[in-house]
């Protein structure tokens, strides 16, 4: 075991492929804390993290055994990428199915305002705020209006905005900055209180 600990990840993978199960155990012990921490930071739930961690290493074993892994000195990065993809799949699945865990003691399911229906007052305030923001956006120069609408109404990335408007990403970012500054100024001038 001591000799195995001195080997590189790729050397351990080769040994595991040739039938040395201890080599995989060394790999697992070497990277388990880092991979688990990465998973937990993405999903923030120990039970889900445990499941994804196990699934990650099952995929790792499967890939190594089917010789899908190419030794390139980046074993840990490869494992982390597998874990990342599994986290994304899990988060998408939970979001699609609106899954909320009642087991998480940090989250009080019965007293969460985010899970309650909005009352009439909340709806009126939200509508009024939206109308005031829209009024401010319409007061902006055309190129700033365009970027605000693309970013916040159409959910475009700055890369997409740059491509669609034929300018650089830096120009898009600059226009966004000036648009937000102008909106703040316009809000003050028109006695509109908004936080953005």
N, C-alpha and C positions, 0 to 999 in steps of 0.2 A: 504493500500500500504506500509506503514512504517513497519508493522509487517511482510509482505511478504519479504521485503528487508533483514530481519534478518535471513531468512531461508536458508538452504543449497541448492545447485543446485538440488540435488536428491529429497529433500522435495518439491521443487517447481515443479519438473517434476511430482511427485505423485499428487500434487494438480491440475496440468494441466490435467492429465489423468482423474481425477475425475470431470472435467468440469470447473475449475477455469481458465478462459482465462487471467486474470490479472497475474497469476503466470508465464505464458509464457512471458508476456510483461516484467516482472522483469528479467527473464533469458536473454531475448534479450538485454535489456538495460545494463545488467551486463557484457555481453561478446561481444557486437557488435563492439566496437572499436578495441579490440584485434584481433578478427576474420577478420575484414575488413583490418586492417594493414597487417596481415599475407597474405591475398589474394593479396593485392596491391603489396607487396614485391615480390611476385612470378610472377605476370603478367605485372606490371608496366603500367597499363592503367586503368583510372578511370571508363570508361564506362563498360569495361569487368569486372572489379572488382565489380561494382554494380550488374551486371547480376549474377556473381558467388555467391556473397553474398546472393542475394535473393534466388537463387537456393539451396544454402546451407541450409538456414532456412526452405525452403519448404521441403527438405529431412528430416531435423530434426523433423519437425512437423509430417510428414508421419511416420517416424520411431517410434516416441513416441506414436502416435495414434494406430499404429499396434502392439505396445508393443515389438518392436525390440530392444529398448534401455534397457540395463541392468544397473541398478543403482549401481555404484561402486565408487562414489566420484570423477570421472574424466570426468565430463560432458564437460568441456571446451576442454579437449584433444580430446574427441570424436568428437565434433563439428569441431575442427581444422583439424582432420583427414578427415572428409567429405569434408571440404573446399579444403584441399590439393589434394584429389583425383579428385575433379571437376576442379581444376586449371590444373592438369596434363592432364586431358581429353581435356580441352580447348586448351592448348598449343600444344598437339599432333594434334588435329584437324586443328589448324591454320597452323602448320608446314606442315601437309599432303597436305593441300589445298593452301600452299604458300600465306596465307592471310597476307597482309600488310595494316595497317590502314593509310590513307592519312589525317585523322583528327588530328593526334597527331602532335602538332606544334613543338615539340622537334625534330621531325624526318622530314627532308626535302626530300621528295620523289623524287623530280626532280633533286636534286644535290647529290645523294648518289652514291659514287663510287661502293659500294657493289651491286648495282642493274644494273650497266653498264656492257656491254660486255667487256671482256679483249681485249686489242690490241695485235698485234704481239709481240711487245717488252715485254709486261707483261708475255705473254706465254713463250717466250724464257728465260726470267729471272727465271720464276717459274720452268721450265724444267731443267735449268742449276743448280739451287739450289738443286732440288730434286736429280739430278745425283751426286752432290758433297756430299750431306748427305749420299746417298747410298754408295758412295766410302768410306766415313769415317766409316760407320757401318761395312762394309766388312773388315776393318782393325782391328776391335776389336776382343778380344778373343771370342771363340765360345759361351760360356755361356752368355756373354754380348750382342753379336749379337742377340741371341735367345730372350732375354728379350726385347730389343729395337723393334725387329720385331713384337713380340707378342703384345706389348703395343701400338705401334704407327701405325703399318700396319694392325694388326688384331683387334685392339681396345679392347684388353682383360683387365679385371681388375686385380689388383695385387693378388687378391684372386684366380682368374682363373689361373693366371700365376703360382702361388705357387702350385696349385693342378696339373697342367699339367706337371710341371717340377719336382715335388716331393720334393720341398723345402718349408721352412716356408715363410710367408709373409715378415718377416724382412729380410730374405736372398734375396728375390726378390727385395725389396726396396734397399738393399745394392748394389746389382748387377746393378740396374738402376742408382744409384748415381755414382758408379765407371764408368759405361759405358758413362754417360754424361761428367764426368770429363775427361775421356780418349778421348772422341770426341773433347772436347775443346782443349786439348793438341795437338791432331793430326791436328786439324784445324790450330792452330798457327804454328806448324812445317811445314805444307804444304801451308802456306800463304793463307788459305781459310777463308774468312770473313763470318761468319754465326751468327745469333742471335737465341739461343735456351736455 
